[in-house]
Amino acid sequence: MGVGVILSYIAPENLFVHVYSASVLPGMVPWFVILISQINFRKIKGSELDRHPFKMPFAPFTNYVTIAFLFMVLVGMWINDDTRMSLITGIIFLGIVVISFYAFGVSKAVPISDQPGNGNTDEIKN
C-alpha cells in the first residue's frame, strides 16, 4: 500500500487505469480455460450429462456468449489508449509463459508416481 501511495504522488493521473488494466488479462485467462474446458467436457461426457441433476441453462450457448463478451473486453482494451499498453504487455507475458512451458520441457514432465523410487513396482523386477 505504501508503494501505491508513493506512486499516486509521482505517477500520472491514470495510474489506477494502468495498474487495473495490467491485471485484467491474467485474470481473464482462467475464465477462458474454464469455459473452454467445460465445452470440451460436455462434448466428451454429453450422454452422461442428460441425467445430471445440476444443468446449466442454455449450455453450451452460454459458454460461447461468455467467451464472446470476454473477447469484447479485450477489443475494448485495444481501442482505449490507456489500456492498450497493458494488453500488449499481458500478451507478451503470456507468450513468454507458453514458450517457457515447451522450451523447458514442462509439457513432457513425468508424474511423481511414475518416477523411479516412488513405489512403482515395475522397476523392482530382478
C-alpha positions as a Markdown table, in Angstrom:
| # | Residue | x | y | z |
|---|---|---|---|---|
| 1 | Met | 0.0 | 0.0 | 0.0 |
| 2 | Gly | 2.9 | 2.3 | 0.7 |
| 3 | Val | 4.2 | 1.9 | -2.9 |
| 4 | Gly | 0.7 | 2.7 | -4.1 |
| 5 | Val | 0.6 | 5.9 | -2.1 |
| 6 | Ile | 4.1 | 6.9 | -3.3 |
| 7 | Leu | 3.2 | 6.2 | -6.9 |
| 8 | Ser | 0.0 | 8.2 | -6.7 |
| 9 | Tyr | 2.1 | 11.3 | -5.9 |
| 10 | Ile | 4.8 | 10.8 | -8.5 |
| 11 | Ala | 2.9 | 8.9 | -11.3 |
| 12 | Pro | 0.4 | 10.3 | -13.8 |
| 13 | Glu | -3.3 | 10.7 | -13.1 |
| 14 | Asn | -4.3 | 7.5 | -14.8 |
| 15 | Leu | -2.1 | 5.2 | -12.7 |
| 16 | Phe | -5.1 | 3.3 | -11.4 |
| 17 | Val | -6.1 | 2.6 | -15.0 |
| 18 | His | -2.7 | 1.2 | -15.8 |
| 19 | Val | -2.5 | -1.0 | -12.7 |
| 20 | Tyr | -6.0 | -2.3 | -13.1 |
| 21 | Ser | -5.7 | -3.0 | -16.8 |
| 22 | Ala | -2.5 | -4.9 | -16.2 |
| 23 | Ser | -4.4 | -7.3 | -14.0 |
| 24 | Val | -7.3 | -7.8 | -16.4 |
| 25 | Leu | -5.7 | -10.1 | -19.0 |
| 26 | Pro | -4.1 | -12.5 | -16.5 |
| 27 | Gly | -7.5 | -12.5 | -14.7 |
| 28 | Met | -9.3 | -13.5 | -17.9 |
| 29 | Val | -7.1 | -16.4 | -18.7 |
| 30 | Pro | -8.6 | -18.7 | -16.1 |
| 31 | Trp | -12.1 | -17.8 | -17.3 |
| 32 | Phe | -11.2 | -18.7 | -20.9 |
| 33 | Val | -9.7 | -22.0 | -19.6 |
| 34 | Ile | -12.8 | -22.8 | -17.5 |
| 35 | Leu | -15.2 | -22.1 | -20.4 |
| 36 | Ile | -13.3 | -24.0 | -23.0 |
| 37 | Ser | -12.8 | -26.9 | -20.6 |
| 38 | Gln | -16.5 | -27.0 | -19.9 |
| 39 | Ile | -17.3 | -27.0 | -23.6 |
| 40 | Asn | -14.8 | -29.9 | -24.1 |
| 41 | Phe | -16.2 | -31.7 | -21.1 |
| 42 | Arg | -19.7 | -31.5 | -22.4 |
| 43 | Lys | -18.6 | -32.9 | -25.8 |
| 44 | Ile | -16.8 | -35.9 | -24.1 |
| 45 | Lys | -19.5 | -36.6 | -21.5 |
| 46 | Gly | -22.5 | -35.5 | -23.4 |
| 47 | Ser | -24.7 | -38.6 | -22.9 |
| 48 | Glu | -23.9 | -38.8 | -19.2 |
| 49 | Leu | -25.0 | -35.2 | -18.6 |
| 50 | Asp | -28.5 | -35.8 | -19.6 |
| 51 | Arg | -29.1 | -37.4 | -16.2 |
| 52 | His | -27.1 | -34.9 | -14.2 |
| 53 | Pro | -29.3 | -33.0 | -11.6 |
| 54 | Phe | -27.5 | -29.7 | -12.0 |
| 55 | Lys | -27.8 | -28.5 | -15.6 |
| 56 | Met | -26.6 | -25.2 | -16.9 |
| 57 | Pro | -29.5 | -23.4 | -18.7 |
| 58 | Phe | -28.8 | -22.9 | -22.4 |
| 59 | Ala | -25.4 | -24.6 | -22.3 |
| 60 | Pro | -23.2 | -24.6 | -24.3 |
| 61 | Phe | -24.6 | -21.4 | -25.8 |
| 62 | Thr | -23.9 | -19.6 | -22.6 |
| 63 | Asn | -20.3 | -20.6 | -22.7 |
| 64 | Tyr | -19.9 | -19.2 | -26.2 |
| 65 | Val | -21.7 | -16.0 | -25.3 |
| 66 | Thr | -19.4 | -15.5 | -22.3 |
| 67 | Ile | -16.3 | -16.1 | -24.4 |
| 68 | Ala | -17.6 | -13.5 | -26.9 |
| 69 | Phe | -18.0 | -11.0 | -24.1 |
| 70 | Leu | -14.5 | -11.6 | -22.8 |
| 71 | Phe | -13.2 | -11.0 | -26.3 |
| 72 | Met | -15.2 | -7.8 | -26.5 |
| 73 | Val | -13.5 | -6.6 | -23.3 |
| 74 | Leu | -10.1 | -7.3 | -24.9 |
| 75 | Val | -11.1 | -5.4 | -28.1 |
| 76 | Gly | -12.2 | -2.5 | -25.8 |
| 77 | Met | -8.8 | -2.6 | -24.1 |
| 78 | Trp | -7.1 | -2.5 | -27.5 |
| 79 | Ile | -9.2 | 0.5 | -28.6 |
| 80 | Asn | -8.6 | 2.5 | -25.4 |
| 81 | Asp | -5.3 | 4.3 | -25.5 |
| 82 | Asp | -4.9 | 4.0 | -21.7 |
| 83 | Thr | -5.2 | 0.2 | -21.6 |
| 84 | Arg | -3.6 | -0.8 | -24.9 |
| 85 | Met | -0.1 | -1.0 | -23.5 |
| 86 | Ser | -1.2 | -3.2 | -20.6 |
| 87 | Leu | -2.9 | -5.5 | -23.1 |
| 88 | Ile | 0.2 | -5.7 | -25.2 |
| 89 | Thr | 2.4 | -6.4 | -22.1 |
| 90 | Gly | 0.0 | -9.1 | -21.0 |
| 91 | Ile | 0.0 | -10.8 | -24.4 |
| 92 | Ile | 3.9 | -10.7 | -24.4 |
| 93 | Phe | 3.9 | -12.1 | -20.9 |
| 94 | Leu | 1.5 | -14.9 | -21.8 |
| 95 | Gly | 3.6 | -15.7 | -24.9 |
| 96 | Ile | 6.8 | -16.0 | -22.8 |
| 97 | Val | 5.0 | -18.3 | -20.4 |
| 98 | Val | 3.8 | -20.6 | -23.2 |
| 99 | Ile | 7.3 | -20.6 | -24.9 |
| 100 | Ser | 8.9 | -21.4 | -21.5 |
| 101 | Phe | 6.4 | -24.2 | -20.9 |
| 102 | Tyr | 7.6 | -26.0 | -24.0 |
| 103 | Ala | 11.2 | -24.8 | -24.0 |
| 104 | Phe | 11.9 | -26.2 | -20.5 |
| 105 | Gly | 10.1 | -29.5 | -21.1 |
| 106 | Val | 7.4 | -28.9 | -18.6 |
| 107 | Ser | 4.9 | -30.3 | -21.2 |
| 108 | Lys | 6.9 | -33.6 | -21.0 |
| 109 | Ala | 7.1 | -33.8 | -17.2 |
| 110 | Val | 6.7 | -37.3 | -15.7 |
| 111 | Pro | 4.2 | -37.7 | -12.9 |
| 112 | Ile | 5.8 | -38.2 | -9.5 |
| 113 | Ser | 4.1 | -41.6 | -9.2 |
| 114 | Asp | 5.9 | -42.8 | -12.3 |
| 115 | Gln | 9.3 | -41.6 | -11.3 |
| 116 | Pro | 11.9 | -44.2 | -10.1 |
| 117 | Gly | 11.9 | -44.7 | -6.3 |
| 118 | Asn | 8.3 | -43.7 | -5.8 |
| 119 | Gly | 6.7 | -47.1 | -5.2 |
| 120 | Asn | 6.5 | -48.1 | -8.8 |
| 121 | Thr | 6.5 | -51.9 | -8.7 |
| 122 | Asp | 7.5 | -52.3 | -12.4 |
| 123 | Glu | 11.1 | -51.1 | -11.6 |
| 124 | Ile | 11.7 | -53.7 | -8.8 |
| 125 | Lys | 11.7 | -56.7 | -11.1 |
| 126 | Asn | 15.1 | -58.6 | -10.9 |
